[in-house]
Amino acid sequence: MVKYMDMDNYYDGYKSSELNCIDLPIGAAAGFYHRDNYFYYCFAYCLFMNFFLNYQADWLESRNRILDSLGLCLDAVSVQEANLLDQIKKCLDEEKPVIMIVKYGSLFYSRYYGWGTFNHALLLSDYNDTYELIGVRDREAVKEHIENGHFSSDIMHRITLKYEHIHTIWKESERQFAVEQLPYQGRIFCIRKSKEASLGLEEILRNAWKQEPVKNMLWEYAKSRAENPEAYTDQETEAMRRSYYRSFLPFFELLEKKLPWKEDGRKEYVAVKEMFLKERMHAINGIQLELMRGQKGSRALEALCSRDMECTGKLLDFLHRLSE
């Protein structure tokens, strides 16, 4: 049996430094159903993570709230070593791209092989039973070329792995997931179409407004981390900057490309965008400094978050008017 699902490499896509190396493959998997889904997922990810989801929200639930605007759903599929390949092939046979979350240290083609402990996602797109091969799309296989500037995005580069390689990667990752008690343990994920949806930024914004925005996101985050300082690692610092600042780079890029602008609307947009990005970077820098100092509920921390909430309100008001 041979199954092949045609997927884009997204040479015009984004980098994991702007989102992360799990959500970009999810976006690419969504792109199987419509190429623009990749870009819309990146837009919706920023929108929901910053304004409509508590940062402590369940990982799978939060992704499904993001994907719902695209008419898609991410299903968790329980797997064990004995049925791993059967479950992967079943999903692919049903035209559902597979997301397999692993540890960098489990990837023999990664520079982090043998020691990398961070989480990473592989996108599985095809298989060949005759030669026992799985098609895997992963930027990690060409990371040096990306860093050397040969590609402008973290492309979904396709490599071919033996079935035994997939088993080995899965087993090593599972061992670490069990220790860390992560929600990926014993699971792979597949994306399916759940309903008909009108694609477009306006539609994503309108769907978002059906929920109450969370304007004090950074304040809740800062309070939690101040109360649990041992959780504030270098990895956490980088994740915060990606989620709460750098994800806005593709967000605003898509707004500028996709929306029909009137001259007065563009002027207001530029002013709101520059104000928000300036104040958000100032807030993140200040919050991280206060957290490193071990400050709990300091006036400086409250002032930073208060100013961010004010700027967030202005941006949300502008986005709300755009979607009307």
NORNOR-V931370 format. One record per residue. N is the residue number from 0. RES is the residue in one small letter. PHI is phi in radians with two decimals (NA if undefined). PSI is psi in degrees with one decimal (none if undefined). D_FIRST is the distance of its C-alpha to the first C-alpha in whole Angstrom. Layout:
# NORNOR-V931370
n-><N | N>
res-><RES | RES>
phi-><PHI | PHI>
psi-><PSI | PSI>
d_first-><D_FIRST | D_FIRST>
This chain:
# NORNOR-V931370
n-><0 | 1 | 2 | 3 | 4 | 5 | 6 | 7 | 8 | 9 | 10 | 11 | 12 | 13 | 14 | 15 | 16 | 17 | 18 | 19 | 20 | 21 | 22 | 23 | 24 | 25 | 26 | 27 | 28 | 29 | 30 | 31 | 32 | 33 | 34 | 35 | 36 | 37 | 38 | 39 | 40 | 41 | 42 | 43 | 44 | 45 | 46 | 47 | 48 | 49 | 50 | 51 | 52 | 53 | 54 | 55 | 56 | 57 | 58 | 59 | 60 | 61 | 62 | 63 | 64 | 65 | 66 | 67 | 68 | 69 | 70 | 71 | 72 | 73 | 74 | 75 | 76 | 77 | 78 | 79 | 80 | 81 | 82 | 83 | 84 | 85 | 86 | 87 | 88 | 89 | 90 | 91 | 92 | 93 | 94 | 95 | 96 | 97 | 98 | 99 | 100 | 101 | 102 | 103 | 104 | 105 | 106 | 107 | 108 | 109 | 110 | 111 | 112 | 113 | 114 | 115 | 116 | 117 | 118 | 119 | 120 | 121 | 122 | 123 | 124 | 125 | 126 | 127 | 128 | 129 | 130 | 131 | 132 | 133 | 134 | 135 | 136 | 137 | 138 | 139 | 140 | 141 | 142 | 143 | 144 | 145 | 146 | 147 | 148 | 149 | 150 | 151 | 152 | 153 | 154 | 155 | 156 | 157 | 158 | 159 | 160 | 161 | 162 | 163 | 164 | 165 | 166 | 167 | 168 | 169 | 170 | 171 | 172 | 173 | 174 | 175 | 176 | 177 | 178 | 179 | 180 | 181 | 182 | 183 | 184 | 185 | 186 | 187 | 188 | 189 | 190 | 191 | 192 | 193 | 194 | 195 | 196 | 197 | 198 | 199 | 200 | 201 | 202 | 203 | 204 | 205 | 206 | 207 | 208 | 209 | 210 | 211 | 212 | 213 | 214 | 215 | 216 | 217 | 218 | 219 | 220 | 221 | 222 | 223 | 224 | 225 | 226 | 227 | 228 | 229 | 230 | 231 | 232 | 233 | 234 | 235 | 236 | 237 | 238 | 239 | 240 | 241 | 242 | 243 | 244 | 245 | 246 | 247 | 248 | 249 | 250 | 251 | 252 | 253 | 254 | 255 | 256 | 257 | 258 | 259 | 260 | 261 | 262 | 263 | 264 | 265 | 266 | 267 | 268 | 269 | 270 | 271 | 272 | 273 | 274 | 275 | 276 | 277 | 278 | 279 | 280 | 281 | 282 | 283 | 284 | 285 | 286 | 287 | 288 | 289 | 290 | 291 | 292 | 293 | 294 | 295 | 296 | 297 | 298 | 299 | 300 | 301 | 302 | 303 | 304 | 305 | 306 | 307 | 308 | 309 | 310 | 311 | 312 | 313 | 314 | 315 | 316 | 317 | 318 | 319 | 320 | 321 | 322 | 323>
res-><m | v | k | y | m | d | m | d | n | y | y | d | g | y | k | s | s | e | l | n | c | i | d | l | p | i | g | a | a | a | g | f | y | h | r | d | n | y | f | y | y | c | f | a | y | c | l | f | m | n | f | f | l | n | y | q | a | d | w | l | e | s | r | n | r | i | l | d | s | l | g | l | c | l | d | a | v | s | v | q | e | a | n | l | l | d | q | i | k | k | c | l | d | e | e | k | p | v | i | m | i | v | k | y | g | s | l | f | y | s | r | y | y | g | w | g | t | f | n | h | a | l | l | l | s | d | y | n | d | t | y | e | l | i | g | v | r | d | r | e | a | v | k | e | h | i | e | n | g | h | f | s | s | d | i | m | h | r | i | t | l | k | y | e | h | i | h | t | i | w | k | e | s | e | r | q | f | a | v | e | q | l | p | y | q | g | r | i | f | c | i | r | k | s | k | e | a | s | l | g | l | e | e | i | l | r | n | a | w | k | q | e | p | v | k | n | m | l | w | e | y | a | k | s | r | a | e | n | p | e | a | y | t | d | q | e | t | e | a | m | r | r | s | y | y | r | s | f | l | p | f | f | e | l | l | e | k | k | l | p | w | k | e | d | g | r | k | e | y | v | a | v | k | e | m | f | l | k | e | r | m | h | a | i | n | g | i | q | l | e | l | m | r | g | q | k | g | s | r | a | l | e | a | l | c | s | r | d | m | e | c | t | g | k | l | l | d | f | l | h | r | l | s | e>
phi-><NA | -2.20 | -2.33 | -2.32 | -1.96 | -1.30 | -2.34 | -1.45 | -1.47 | 0.98 | -1.11 | -1.74 | -1.54 | -2.03 | -1.94 | -1.15 | -1.20 | -1.70 | -2.14 | -3.04 | -1.50 | -1.87 | -1.32 | -1.12 | -1.08 | -1.10 | -1.05 | -1.15 | -1.13 | -1.08 | -1.17 | -1.06 | -1.42 | -2.88 | -0.94 | -1.18 | -0.98 | -0.96 | -1.24 | -1.17 | -1.12 | -1.07 | -1.11 | -1.15 | -1.00 | -1.08 | -1.03 | -1.29 | -1.14 | -1.63 | -2.26 | -2.25 | -2.27 | -1.19 | -1.10 | -1.67 | -1.10 | -0.96 | -1.04 | -1.22 | -1.06 | -1.13 | -1.14 | -1.27 | -1.19 | -1.21 | -1.24 | -1.03 | -1.13 | -1.71 | 1.29 | -2.16 | -2.50 | -1.78 | -1.73 | -1.54 | -2.05 | -1.23 | -2.39 | -2.22 | -0.99 | -1.19 | -2.05 | -0.94 | -1.16 | -1.08 | -1.22 | -1.06 | -1.15 | -1.05 | -1.08 | -1.17 | -1.06 | -1.54 | 1.12 | -2.07 | -1.02 | -1.90 | -1.88 | -2.07 | -1.60 | -2.39 | -1.79 | -0.93 | -1.14 | -1.55 | -1.64 | -1.16 | -1.66 | -1.65 | -1.13 | -1.65 | -1.01 | 1.60 | -2.54 | -1.18 | -1.89 | -1.32 | -1.50 | -2.66 | -2.03 | -1.81 | -1.82 | -1.74 | -2.17 | -2.86 | -2.66 | -2.43 | -1.17 | -1.05 | -1.83 | 0.95 | -2.18 | -2.11 | -1.49 | -2.11 | -1.90 | -2.72 | -1.12 | -1.06 | -1.21 | -2.22 | -1.04 | -1.09 | -1.20 | -1.14 | -1.17 | -1.47 | 1.52 | -1.29 | -2.26 | -1.61 | -2.43 | -1.43 | -1.20 | -1.50 | -1.26 | -1.60 | -2.20 | -2.02 | -2.09 | -1.25 | -0.93 | -1.10 | -1.13 | -1.06 | -1.06 | -1.13 | -1.07 | -1.13 | -1.10 | -1.15 | -1.16 | -1.05 | -1.03 | -1.35 | -1.05 | -1.11 | -1.17 | -1.51 | 0.95 | -1.57 | -1.25 | -1.50 | -1.06 | 1.19 | -2.47 | -2.06 | -2.33 | -2.33 | -1.80 | -2.31 | -1.39 | -1.93 | -2.93 | -1.36 | -2.49 | -1.50 | -1.41 | 2.70 | -1.13 | -1.07 | -1.15 | -1.09 | -1.13 | -1.10 | -1.12 | -1.10 | -1.25 | -1.27 | -2.01 | -1.48 | -1.20 | -1.74 | -1.46 | -1.88 | -0.96 | -1.15 | -1.17 | -1.11 | -1.08 | -1.09 | -1.08 | -1.09 | -1.23 | -1.16 | -1.43 | -2.35 | -1.10 | -1.17 | -1.45 | -1.56 | -1.72 | -1.05 | -1.09 | -1.14 | -1.04 | -1.16 | -1.09 | -1.11 | -1.16 | -1.14 | -1.20 | -1.77 | -2.40 | -1.21 | -1.15 | -1.31 | -1.14 | -1.18 | -1.02 | -1.24 | -1.05 | -1.21 | -0.99 | -1.21 | -1.42 | -1.71 | -1.62 | -1.32 | -1.87 | -1.67 | -1.03 | -1.19 | -1.18 | -1.18 | -1.09 | -1.13 | -1.01 | -1.03 | -1.12 | -1.16 | -1.05 | -1.11 | -1.08 | -1.13 | -1.10 | -1.09 | -1.25 | -1.16 | -1.12 | -1.06 | -1.15 | -1.14 | -1.04 | -1.18 | -1.10 | -1.13 | -1.14 | -1.12 | -1.18 | -1.12 | -1.37 | 1.37 | -1.39 | -1.95 | 1.09 | -1.16 | -1.09 | -1.10 | -1.12 | -1.13 | -1.15 | -1.07 | -1.24 | -1.11 | -1.13 | -1.12 | -1.09 | -1.12 | -1.18 | -1.07 | -1.05 | -1.18 | -1.15 | -1.10 | -1.08 | -1.13 | -1.11 | -1.13 | -1.18 | -1.10 | -1.52 | -1.34>
psi-><134.2 | 133.2 | 128.8 | 127.3 | 120.4 | 123.3 | 153.6 | 150.2 | -16.7 | 58.8 | -22.9 | 20.5 | -152.8 | 178.9 | 154.9 | -20.2 | -16.2 | -30.1 | -97.5 | 171.3 | 10.1 | -45.0 | -26.8 | -46.0 | -33.9 | -43.1 | -41.7 | -37.2 | -40.9 | -31.2 | -13.7 | -35.3 | -28.7 | 127.5 | -39.0 | -14.8 | -34.1 | -49.6 | -39.7 | -34.8 | -43.2 | -40.2 | -50.0 | -35.1 | -50.0 | -46.0 | -50.2 | -41.4 | -29.0 | -26.7 | -17.1 | 0.6 | 134.9 | 138.5 | -15.7 | 9.9 | 151.8 | 135.6 | -49.4 | -41.8 | -42.3 | -40.6 | -35.4 | -29.4 | -34.4 | -46.3 | -22.4 | -34.8 | -20.6 | 2.3 | 26.8 | 164.0 | 141.0 | 115.2 | 138.4 | 131.4 | 118.0 | 133.8 | 152.9 | 170.4 | -38.9 | -29.6 | 11.8 | -55.1 | -37.8 | -40.8 | -39.3 | -48.9 | -35.8 | -45.7 | -44.5 | -37.7 | -31.5 | 12.1 | 39.5 | 110.4 | 145.4 | 132.9 | 122.1 | 114.6 | 130.4 | -178.7 | 140.9 | -39.5 | -12.7 | -8.3 | 108.7 | -17.8 | 2.5 | 148.9 | -17.2 | 9.9 | 131.0 | -13.8 | -17.0 | 128.1 | -3.8 | 158.0 | 150.0 | 152.1 | 135.4 | 140.9 | 117.5 | 128.5 | -14.9 | 166.4 | 161.0 | 107.0 | -32.1 | -44.6 | 4.1 | 58.9 | 145.2 | 133.3 | 122.2 | 132.5 | 119.3 | 125.0 | -23.4 | -27.5 | -20.8 | 28.0 | -39.1 | -38.2 | -34.8 | -46.6 | -26.7 | 1.5 | 11.4 | -22.8 | 145.8 | -2.6 | 169.8 | 87.2 | 152.1 | 70.1 | 132.7 | 129.6 | 164.7 | 127.5 | 148.6 | 154.4 | -40.9 | -31.5 | -43.3 | -42.7 | -45.2 | -44.1 | -44.2 | -45.8 | -44.1 | -40.4 | -41.9 | -38.5 | -42.3 | -36.7 | -37.7 | -40.1 | -42.6 | -8.2 | 53.1 | 154.5 | -4.6 | -11.9 | 132.3 | 24.4 | 145.4 | 172.0 | 143.4 | 148.7 | 132.6 | 160.7 | 130.1 | -23.5 | 168.6 | 137.7 | 143.6 | 118.8 | 139.3 | 154.1 | -37.9 | -39.4 | -41.7 | -43.0 | -43.0 | -40.6 | -37.8 | -37.9 | -4.6 | -11.3 | 160.6 | 123.6 | 151.2 | 100.6 | -14.8 | 34.7 | -50.5 | -33.2 | -44.5 | -40.9 | -49.0 | -42.0 | -44.7 | -44.8 | -31.8 | -32.4 | -14.9 | 65.3 | -26.4 | -18.5 | -9.1 | 84.2 | 175.2 | -38.4 | -41.1 | -39.5 | -46.2 | -42.2 | -38.3 | -43.9 | -37.0 | -51.2 | -42.9 | -2.0 | -60.5 | -22.8 | -16.7 | -14.8 | -52.0 | -31.1 | -54.1 | -32.1 | -43.1 | -38.0 | -44.3 | -32.3 | -38.6 | -24.7 | 142.1 | 119.5 | 138.6 | 157.2 | -44.2 | -34.3 | -37.4 | -39.6 | -43.9 | -41.2 | -48.8 | -43.1 | -44.5 | -44.3 | -50.3 | -40.6 | -47.4 | -48.7 | -39.9 | -48.6 | -34.1 | -42.8 | -41.1 | -42.1 | -44.7 | -43.9 | -44.8 | -41.8 | -44.5 | -36.0 | -44.2 | -39.4 | -40.0 | -29.9 | -9.5 | 24.0 | 130.0 | 114.2 | 30.7 | 158.0 | -35.9 | -41.2 | -43.6 | -39.8 | -41.3 | -46.0 | -34.7 | -43.8 | -39.7 | -39.9 | -38.3 | -45.5 | -36.7 | -42.2 | -39.2 | -41.9 | -43.9 | -38.9 | -42.2 | -45.5 | -35.9 | -41.4 | -32.8 | -34.2 | -6.5 | none>
d_first-><0 | 4 | 7 | 10 | 14 | 17 | 19 | 23 | 24 | 28 | 30 | 33 | 32 | 34 | 34 | 34 | 38 | 38 | 36 | 34 | 30 | 29 | 30 | 29 | 25 | 26 | 27 | 25 | 22 | 24 | 25 | 21 | 23 | 26 | 27 | 30 | 29 | 29 | 33 | 33 | 32 | 34 | 37 | 37 | 36 | 39 | 41 | 40 | 40 | 44 | 45 | 43 | 42 | 44 | 42 | 42 | 40 | 36 | 34 | 31 | 34 | 35 | 32 | 31 | 35 | 34 | 31 | 32 | 34 | 31 | 30 | 27 | 27 | 25 | 24 | 24 | 22 | 23 | 21 | 22 | 21 | 19 | 17 | 17 | 13 | 12 | 14 | 13 | 10 | 12 | 14 | 12 | 10 | 14 | 14 | 16 | 17 | 18 | 21 | 21 | 25 | 26 | 29 | 30 | 31 | 27 | 26 | 27 | 27 | 29 | 33 | 33 | 31 | 33 | 35 | 34 | 35 | 34 | 31 | 28 | 25 | 22 | 20 | 16 | 14 | 11 | 8 | 6 | 5 | 7 | 10 | 10 | 11 | 12 | 14 | 17 | 20 | 23 | 27 | 28 | 26 | 29 | 32 | 34 | 34 | 34 | 37 | 38 | 38 | 36 | 34 | 36 | 33 | 31 | 28 | 24 | 23 | 20 | 19 | 16 | 16 | 15 | 14 | 17 | 19 | 18 | 19 | 22 | 23 | 22 | 25 | 27 | 27 | 28 | 31 | 32 | 32 | 33 | 36 | 37 | 36 | 33 | 32 | 28 | 28 | 26 | 24 | 21 | 22 | 20 | 22 | 22 | 24 | 27 | 29 | 31 | 33 | 35 | 34 | 37 | 39 | 42 | 40 | 39 | 42 | 43 | 41 | 42 | 46 | 45 | 45 | 48 | 48 | 48 | 51 | 52 | 49 | 50 | 53 | 51 | 49 | 52 | 54 | 51 | 50 | 54 | 54 | 51 | 52 | 50 | 47 | 48 | 46 | 45 | 42 | 43 | 46 | 43 | 41 | 44 | 44 | 41 | 41 | 44 | 45 | 43 | 40 | 43 | 42 | 39 | 41 | 44 | 42 | 40 | 43 | 45 | 42 | 41 | 44 | 47 | 50 | 54 | 56 | 58 | 55 | 53 | 57 | 56 | 53 | 54 | 56 | 54 | 51 | 54 | 56 | 53 | 51 | 54 | 55 | 52 | 52 | 55 | 54 | 51 | 53 | 56 | 54 | 53 | 56 | 57 | 55 | 55 | 59 | 58 | 60 | 59 | 60 | 62 | 64 | 62 | 59 | 60 | 61 | 58 | 56 | 59 | 59 | 55 | 55 | 57 | 55 | 52 | 54 | 55 | 52 | 50 | 53 | 52 | 49 | 50 | 52 | 49 | 47 | 50>
